[in-house]
Amino acid sequence: MTSTKRLVLCAIFAFVLLLALASATFGQEGNPQAQISPQSTAQANNTGSPAALDHKVITEYSPPPENYQKSKAYSDEHYRHLFFNALYGVLVLLVVLRWRLAAKFRDWAERASSRRFVQLIIFAPLLLLTVAILTLPTDVWDESLQRKFGLSVQNWGSWFKDWITGQIVALIIGTILVWILYGVVRRSPRRWWFYFWLAAIPVLLATFFLQPLVVDPLFFKFTPLQSKHADLVAQMEKVVQHGDMDIPPERMFEMNASTKTTGLNAYVTGFGASKRAVVWDNTMAKATVPETLFVFGHEMGHYVLLHIPKEIAIDLGILLVLLYVGYWLANWAVARWGLGWGIRNLGDWASLPMLMLLLSVLSFLATPAFNAVSRHFEHEADRFGLEVIHGIVPDAGQVAAHYFEKSGEINLADPSPSTWMKIWMFDHPTRPERVHFVATYDPWEKGEQPVYVH
């Protein structure tokens, strides 16, 4: 799934989970994709040279005028969606609190049983599913935007099936984390924020390990690359060896992304026995082999440079700060509004939407920090991708530049984002920044040593 990398407002627990997944599954840009013409696809399949695909030498991102206008129109509307969805999520949680829905669900659970575990499996799914249903209109609105700009090919029946599947996964993990949270809140009212943070880490790591084995196959089909693309696998093995990394062919997969989207992508995910490299079938069809090798090299960089544990550690550090601030705000909010919201104390099940609200707002405000960390690692992965294919792919800089130009047009990437939008919306460098970097990065020409791959 794309990357995902997205922050949902359905629960603080879903937020923590998805934060970890977004940090760990690199290379999956959040920008939706658009179709490439059949003629361009045929050209990409039949040539390995960027010059054969397009005679121009690319130094800056310069999509055709019609694509520029369409990309700007989509980007502007997409930004409005993101900000509106954040506001709408806050309003939903305020409505849940004002109508005392959580207090009603708590009362039902307590009448059903005096046992905490039974109360949990009644209360948590009810509350989380209520929030999910109330925010469903914005999910449908977002999918409609993708369809409006020709970025999604998934029918509504399939989309709703995926939505339901996603909610089931979120409910299972969310319920587990609710149990952990209220266990530590009741045992340590003053330090629960720290103990919950500690207890959530192994849950997140387990989820990251299981994602490619259990979660991803619920949404897409994965086929061993070597079964249909043995020649490409042989080229990828050369890149793997050059990067001094071990990814055996049986860990390389093709994903049938074309059944739902039209974009180009590849990513690495999992760790240990679940670690694997995945290439979208759209990439196989629309990118040249050299371009695919660059994308693969970029993804390798995240593992070789230890970006995954580094970013998870940094993001978890930021999250710890948010939980601490949330702890103080939660105590203040209970004292001020708890009676009106039907919340007895912070250890009451009914405080869950209030905690969700506070952490949702805090995480939204912290978005620039999360994005800045991600952009840095993505930039370094671009550098690694260029270095690891140098000597394997001729004119690697132009190969990468042509790929970013092509995928930018396909993705309807914002061709000229403002600094403000870059800070708030971009977890990857902007498309103009990426094209300029790969087109001009050439330490070999200057007689200098590359940074990562010698």
C-alpha positions as CSV (number, residue, x, y, z in Angstrom):
1,M,0.0,0.0,0.0
2,T,1.1,3.6,-0.6
3,S,3.1,4.1,1.4
4,T,2.4,4.7,3.3
5,K,3.0,6.6,4.3
6,R,-1.1,9.1,5.9
7,L,-2.1,10.2,9.4
8,V,-5.7,9.3,10.2
9,L,-7.8,10.9,12.9
10,C,-9.7,7.8,13.8
11,A,-7.6,7.3,16.9
12,I,-4.4,8.2,18.6
13,F,-3.6,4.5,18.3
14,A,-4.2,4.4,14.6
15,F,-2.1,7.5,14.3
16,V,0.8,5.8,16.2
17,L,0.5,2.8,14.0
18,L,0.4,4.6,10.7
19,L,3.2,6.9,11.8
20,A,5.4,3.9,12.2
21,L,4.3,2.4,8.9
22,A,4.9,5.7,7.1
23,S,8.3,5.9,8.6
24,A,9.2,2.4,7.8
25,T,7.8,1.9,4.3
26,F,10.0,4.2,2.3
27,G,9.7,5.4,-1.3
28,Q,5.9,5.3,-1.4
29,E,5.0,8.9,-2.2
30,G,1.6,10.0,-1.1
31,N,0.9,12.0,-4.2
32,P,-1.8,10.2,-6.3
33,Q,-0.8,9.2,-9.8
34,A,-2.3,9.8,-13.3
35,Q,-2.1,7.7,-16.4
36,I,0.6,7.7,-19.0
37,S,-0.4,7.5,-22.6
38,P,-0.2,4.1,-24.4
39,Q,2.4,5.6,-26.9
40,S,4.7,6.6,-24.0
41,T,4.3,3.2,-22.4
42,A,5.4,1.5,-25.6
43,Q,8.4,3.8,-25.9
44,A,9.4,3.1,-22.3
45,N,9.2,-0.6,-22.8
46,N,11.3,-0.7,-25.9
47,T,14.3,1.5,-25.0
48,G,16.8,1.6,-22.2
49,S,18.2,5.0,-23.0
50,P,16.8,8.3,-21.8
51,A,18.0,9.9,-25.0
52,A,16.0,7.5,-27.1
53,L,12.9,8.3,-25.0
54,D,13.4,12.0,-25.2
55,H,16.2,13.9,-27.0
56,K,16.3,16.7,-24.5
57,V,18.8,16.9,-21.7
58,I,16.9,17.6,-18.5
59,T,18.4,19.9,-15.9
60,E,15.2,21.3,-14.4
61,Y,11.6,20.0,-14.0
62,S,9.6,21.2,-16.9
63,P,6.3,19.4,-17.6
64,P,4.3,20.4,-20.7
65,P,2.1,23.4,-20.3
66,E,-1.1,21.4,-20.2
67,N,0.3,19.0,-17.6
68,Y,1.6,22.0,-15.6
69,Q,-1.9,23.5,-15.4
70,K,-3.6,20.2,-14.6
71,S,-1.0,19.4,-11.9
72,K,-1.5,22.9,-10.3
73,A,-5.2,22.4,-10.3
74,Y,-5.0,19.0,-8.7
75,S,-2.4,20.1,-6.1
76,D,-4.4,23.1,-5.0
77,E,-7.5,21.0,-4.6
78,H,-5.6,18.2,-2.9
79,Y,-4.1,20.7,-0.4
80,R,-7.6,22.0,0.4
81,H,-8.8,18.4,1.0
82,L,-5.9,17.7,3.5
83,F,-6.6,20.8,5.6
84,F,-10.3,20.4,5.5
85,N,-10.1,16.7,6.4
86,A,-7.9,17.7,9.4
87,L,-10.5,20.2,10.6
88,Y,-13.4,17.9,9.9
89,G,-11.7,15.1,12.0
90,V,-11.4,17.5,14.9
91,L,-15.1,18.5,14.5
92,V,-16.1,14.9,14.5
93,L,-14.3,14.2,17.8
94,L,-15.9,17.4,19.3
95,V,-19.3,16.2,18.2
96,V,-18.6,12.7,19.8
97,L,-17.7,14.5,23.0
98,R,-20.5,17.0,23.0
99,W,-23.1,14.3,22.4
100,R,-21.5,12.2,25.1
101,L,-21.4,9.2,22.7
102,A,-18.3,7.8,24.5
103,A,-20.0,8.0,27.8
104,K,-23.0,6.1,26.4
105,F,-20.8,3.4,25.0
106,R,-19.0,3.2,28.4
107,D,-22.3,2.8,30.2
108,W,-23.4,0.0,27.8
109,A,-20.1,-1.8,28.3
110,E,-20.2,-1.4,32.1
111,R,-23.8,-2.7,32.2
112,A,-22.8,-5.7,30.1
113,S,-20.0,-6.8,32.4
114,S,-17.8,-5.7,35.4
115,R,-14.8,-7.3,33.8
116,R,-12.4,-4.7,32.1
117,F,-11.6,-7.0,29.2
118,V,-15.3,-7.5,28.3
119,Q,-15.8,-3.7,28.6
120,L,-12.9,-3.2,26.3
121,I,-14.1,-5.4,23.4
122,I,-17.5,-3.6,23.6
123,F,-16.4,0.0,24.1
124,A,-13.3,0.3,21.9
125,P,-14.7,-1.1,18.6
126,L,-17.9,0.9,19.1
127,L,-16.0,4.2,19.6
128,L,-13.4,3.6,16.9
129,L,-16.0,2.4,14.3
130,T,-18.3,5.4,15.1
131,V,-15.4,7.8,14.4
132,A,-14.5,5.9,11.2
133,I,-18.1,6.0,9.9
134,L,-18.4,9.7,10.7
135,T,-15.2,10.5,8.8
136,L,-16.2,8.2,5.9
137,P,-17.5,11.2,3.8
138,T,-14.1,12.7,3.7
139,D,-12.6,9.3,2.6
140,V,-15.2,9.2,-0.2
141,W,-14.5,12.8,-1.1
142,D,-10.7,12.0,-1.4
143,E,-11.4,9.0,-3.7
144,S,-13.7,11.2,-5.8
145,L,-10.8,13.7,-6.3
146,Q,-8.6,10.9,-7.6
147,R,-11.3,9.9,-10.0
148,K,-11.9,13.5,-11.1
149,F,-8.3,13.8,-12.2
150,G,-8.0,10.3,-13.6
151,L,-5.7,9.1,-10.9
152,S,-7.7,6.1,-9.7
153,V,-9.0,3.1,-11.7
154,Q,-10.5,1.3,-8.8
155,N,-14.3,0.8,-8.9
156,W,-16.4,1.8,-5.9
157,G,-17.2,-1.8,-4.9
158,S,-13.5,-2.6,-4.6
159,W,-12.8,0.7,-2.8
160,F,-15.4,0.0,-0.2
161,K,-14.1,-3.5,0.3
162,D,-10.7,-2.1,0.9
163,W,-12.2,0.5,3.3
164,I,-13.9,-2.2,5.3
165,T,-10.8,-4.4,5.4
166,G,-8.7,-1.4,6.6
167,Q,-11.2,-0.7,9.4
168,I,-11.1,-4.3,10.5
169,V,-7.3,-4.2,10.7
170,A,-7.4,-0.8,12.5
171,L,-10.0,-2.0,15.0
172,I,-7.9,-5.1,15.9
173,I,-4.7,-3.1,16.4
174,G,-6.6,-0.1,17.9
175,T,-8.4,-2.3,20.5
176,I,-5.1,-3.8,21.6
177,L,-3.5,-0.3,22.0
178,V,-6.6,1.0,23.9
179,W,-6.2,-1.9,26.3
180,I,-2.5,-1.0,26.8
181,L,-3.3,2.7,27.2
182,Y,-6.0,2.4,29.9
183,G,-4.0,-0.3,31.7
184,V,-1.1,2.1,32.2
185,V,-3.3,5.1,32.8
186,R,-5.0,3.3,35.7
187,R,-1.8,2.0,37.2
188,S,0.3,5.1,36.8
189,P,-1.9,8.3,36.3
190,R,1.2,10.6,36.4
191,R,3.6,8.6,34.1
192,W,1.2,6.8,31.8
193,W,2.3,8.9,28.8
194,F,5.8,7.4,29.1
195,Y,4.8,3.8,29.9
196,F,2.3,3.8,27.0
197,W,5.0,5.0,24.7
198,L,7.3,2.2,25.8
199,A,4.6,-0.4,25.5
200,A,3.5,0.7,22.0
201,I,7.0,0.3,20.5
202,P,6.9,-3.6,20.4
203,V,3.4,-3.5,19.0
204,L,4.5,-1.1,16.2
205,L,7.6,-3.2,15.5
206,A,5.5,-6.4,15.3
207,T,3.1,-4.6,13.0
208,F,6.0,-3.4,10.7
209,F,7.3,-7.0,10.6
210,L,3.9,-8.5,9.8
211,Q,2.8,-5.8,7.3
212,P,4.3,-7.3,4.1
213,L,3.3,-10.9,5.2
214,V,-0.3,-10.3,6.5
215,V,-1.6,-6.7,5.9
216,D,-0.4,-5.9,2.3
217,P,-1.7,-9.1,0.7
218,L,-5.2,-8.1,1.9
219,F,-5.1,-5.3,-0.6
220,F,-2.8,-6.4,-3.4
221,K,-1.4,-9.5,-5.1
222,F,2.3,-10.1,-4.9
223,T,4.1,-12.3,-7.5
224,P,7.8,-13.2,-7.4
225,L,9.6,-11.0,-9.9
226,Q,11.8,-13.8,-11.2
227,S,8.8,-15.7,-12.4
228,K,8.0,-13.2,-15.1
229,H,10.9,-10.7,-15.2
230,A,14.1,-12.9,-14.8
231,D,16.1,-10.4,-16.9
232,L,15.2,-7.5,-14.7
233,V,16.0,-9.5,-11.5
234,A,19.5,-10.3,-13.0
235,Q,20.0,-6.5,-13.4
236,M,18.7,-5.8,-9.9
237,E,21.1,-8.4,-8.5
238,K,24.0,-6.4,-10.0
239,V,22.8,-3.3,-8.2
240,V,22.4,-5.2,-5.0
241,Q,25.9,-6.5,-5.2
242,H,27.3,-3.0,-6.0
243,G,25.5,-1.7,-2.9
244,D,26.9,-4.4,-0.7
245,M,23.5,-5.6,0.3
246,D,21.8,-9.0,0.4
247,I,18.4,-9.2,-1.2
248,P,17.9,-12.7,-2.7
249,P,15.7,-13.0,-5.8
250,E,13.0,-14.7,-3.7
251,R,12.6,-11.5,-1.7
252,M,11.8,-9.4,-4.8
253,F,8.1,-9.1,-5.8
254,E,5.8,-7.5,-8.3
255,M,2.6,-5.9,-7.0
256,N,-0.5,-5.5,-9.1
257,A,-1.0,-1.8,-8.4
258,S,-2.5,-1.3,-11.8
259,T,-5.8,-2.8,-10.6
260,K,-6.4,0.3,-8.4
261,T,-4.0,3.1,-9.4
262,T,-2.0,4.3,-12.4
263,G,1.3,5.4,-10.8
264,L,4.9,4.3,-10.8
265,N,6.5,3.1,-7.6
266,A,8.7,0.6,-5.8
267,Y,9.5,0.2,-2.2
268,V,11.2,-1.9,0.5
269,T,9.4,-3.0,3.6
270,G,9.6,-5.3,6.6
271,F,12.7,-6.4,8.4
272,G,14.5,-9.7,9.1
273,A,12.6,-12.6,7.7
274,S,9.9,-10.3,6.3
275,K,12.2,-7.9,4.5
276,R,11.4,-7.6,0.7
277,A,11.7,-5.3,-2.3
278,V,8.5,-4.6,-4.2
279,V,8.1,-3.1,-7.7
280,W,4.7,-2.0,-8.9
281,D,3.5,-3.6,-12.2
282,N,2.9,0.0,-13.5
283,T,6.6,0.6,-13.1
284,M,7.4,-2.5,-15.0
285,A,5.1,-1.3,-17.9
286,K,5.8,2.4,-18.0
287,A,9.5,2.9,-16.9
288,T,12.6,1.8,-18.7
289,V,14.8,-0.9,-17.2
290,P,17.5,1.7,-16.2
291,E,14.8,3.9,-14.6
292,T,13.5,0.9,-12.7
293,L,17.0,0.2,-11.5
294,F,17.4,3.7,-10.2
295,V,14.1,3.5,-8.3
296,F,15.3,0.2,-6.9
297,G,18.6,1.7,-5.9
298,H,16.8,4.5,-4.1
299,E,14.8,2.0,-2.1
300,M,18.0,0.0,-1.3
301,G,19.5,3.2,0.1
302,H,16.9,3.3,2.8
303,Y,18.1,0.0,4.1
304,V,21.8,0.3,3.5
305,L,21.8,3.8,5.2
306,L,19.7,2.5,8.1
307,H,17.0,5.1,7.4
308,I,14.2,2.9,8.7
309,P,15.5,2.5,12.3
310,K,16.8,6.1,12.3
311,E,13.5,7.7,11.3
312,I,11.5,5.4,13.5
313,A,13.7,6.5,16.4
314,I,13.4,10.2,15.6
315,D,9.6,10.0,15.0
316,L,9.1,8.1,18.2
317,G,11.1,10.7,20.0
318,I,8.8,13.4,18.6
319,L,5.8,11.3,19.6
320,L,7.1,11.0,23.2
321,V,7.1,14.8,23.4
322,L,3.5,14.9,22.0
323,L,2.3,12.3,24.5
324,Y,3.9,14.3,27.3
325,V,2.2,17.6,26.2
326,G,-1.0,15.6,25.6
327,Y,-0.8,14.3,29.2
328,W,-0.8,17.9,30.6
329,L,-3.6,19.1,28.2
330,A,-5.7,16.0,29.0
331,N,-5.6,16.7,32.8
332,W,-6.6,20.3,32.1
333,A,-9.4,19.3,29.7
334,V,-10.9,16.8,32.1
335,A,-10.9,19.4,34.9
336,R,-12.6,22.0,32.7
337,W,-15.0,20.0,30.5
338,G,-15.0,16.4,31.9
339,L,-18.3,16.8,33.6
340,G,-20.1,18.1,30.5
341,W,-18.6,15.3,28.4
342,G,-19.5,12.6,30.8
343,I,-15.9,11.8,31.7
344,R,-15.3,10.8,35.3
345,N,-11.5,10.9,35.2
346,L,-8.6,10.3,32.7
347,G,-8.8,6.5,33.4
348,D,-12.4,6.4,32.3
349,W,-13.1,4.7,28.9
350,A,-15.1,7.8,28.0
351,S,-11.9,9.9,27.9
352,L,-10.8,8.2,24.7
353,P,-12.2,10.7,22.1
354,M,-10.7,13.5,24.2
355,L,-7.3,11.9,24.0
356,M,-7.8,11.3,20.3
357,L,-8.7,14.9,19.8
358,L,-5.7,16.3,21.7
359,L,-3.2,14.0,20.0
360,S,-4.7,14.6,16.6
361,V,-4.2,18.3,16.9
362,L,-0.7,18.0,18.3
363,S,0.3,15.5,15.6
364,F,-1.0,17.9,12.9
365,L,1.0,20.8,14.4
366,A,4.0,18.5,14.4
367,T,3.6,17.5,10.8
368,P,6.4,19.9,9.6
369,A,8.9,18.2,11.9
370,F,7.9,14.7,10.7
371,N,8.1,15.8,7.1
372,A,11.5,17.5,7.5
373,V,13.0,14.3,8.8
374,S,11.5,12.3,6.0
375,R,12.6,14.7,3.3
376,H,16.2,14.5,4.5
377,F,16.3,10.7,4.3
378,E,14.5,10.7,0.9
379,H,17.1,13.1,-0.5
380,E,20.0,10.9,0.7
381,A,18.3,7.9,-0.8
382,D,18.2,9.7,-4.1
383,R,21.9,10.2,-3.8
384,F,22.5,6.6,-2.9
385,G,20.4,5.5,-5.9
386,L,22.5,7.5,-8.3
387,E,25.7,6.2,-6.8
388,V,24.7,2.5,-6.7
389,I,23.7,2.4,-10.4
390,H,26.8,4.4,-11.5
391,G,28.8,2.1,-13.8
392,I,25.8,-0.2,-14.3
393,V,23.5,2.3,-16.0
394,P,24.9,4.7,-18.6
395,D,24.3,8.4,-17.9
396,A,22.7,7.6,-14.5
397,G,21.9,11.3,-13.8
398,Q,19.8,11.7,-16.9
399,V,18.1,8.3,-16.4
400,A,17.0,9.5,-12.9
401,A,16.0,13.0,-14.2
402,H,13.9,11.5,-17.0
403,Y,12.2,9.1,-14.5
404,F,11.4,12.0,-12.1
405,E,10.1,14.1,-15.0
406,K,7.9,11.2,-16.3
407,S,6.6,10.1,-12.9
408,G,6.0,13.8,-11.9
409,E,3.8,14.2,-14.9
410,I,2.1,10.9,-14.1
411,N,1.6,11.7,-10.4
412,L,0.4,15.3,-11.2
413,A,3.2,16.4,-8.8
414,D,3.0,20.1,-7.9
415,P,5.5,21.7,-10.4
416,S,6.0,24.8,-8.2
417,P,5.0,24.4,-4.6
418,S,5.3,27.3,-2.2
419,T,7.7,27.0,0.8
420,W,4.7,26.9,3.1
421,M,3.2,23.9,1.2
422,K,6.6,22.2,1.1
423,I,6.9,22.4,4.9
424,W,3.4,21.2,5.6
425,M,2.7,18.7,2.8
426,F,5.9,17.2,1.5
427,D,7.5,14.1,3.1
428,H,9.7,13.9,-0.1
429,P,11.7,16.7,-1.7
430,T,9.7,18.6,-4.2
431,R,9.7,17.4,-7.8
432,P,11.8,20.4,-9.0
433,E,14.3,19.8,-6.2
434,R,14.7,16.1,-7.1
435,V,15.1,16.7,-10.8
436,H,17.7,19.4,-10.3
437,F,19.7,17.3,-7.9
438,V,19.9,14.1,-9.9
439,A,20.6,16.0,-13.1
440,T,23.5,17.9,-11.6
441,Y,25.0,15.4,-9.1
442,D,28.2,14.1,-10.6
443,P,31.2,13.7,-8.3
444,W,32.9,11.4,-10.7
445,E,33.1,14.1,-13.4
446,K,34.7,16.4,-10.8
447,G,37.2,13.8,-9.6
448,E,35.6,13.6,-6.2
449,Q,34.6,10.5,-4.2
450,P,30.9,9.7,-4.0
451,V,29.4,9.8,-0.5
452,Y,28.1,6.3,-0.1
453,V,29.1,3.8,-2.8
454,H,32.7,3.8,-3.7
